[in-house]
Amino acid sequence: MLESEIVGLVPAAALHAAAEYYLQIEGFKPDQVLENKLRG
């Protein structure tokens, strides 16, 4: 199994549609995005 990890800053819009499918980030949740945490 191949997985990816993102280290650093990435715009939230770039992650929402692609994170789990293209980057194979297993169990990706929107609350893992710093922008979403700062908004809340």
Sequence and secondary structure as in RCSB ss.txt:
>XXXX:A:sequence
MLESEIVGLVPAAALHAAAEYYLQIEGFKPDQVLENKLRG
>XXXX:A:secstr
       S   HHHHHTTHHHHS  TT  GGGSHHHHHH 
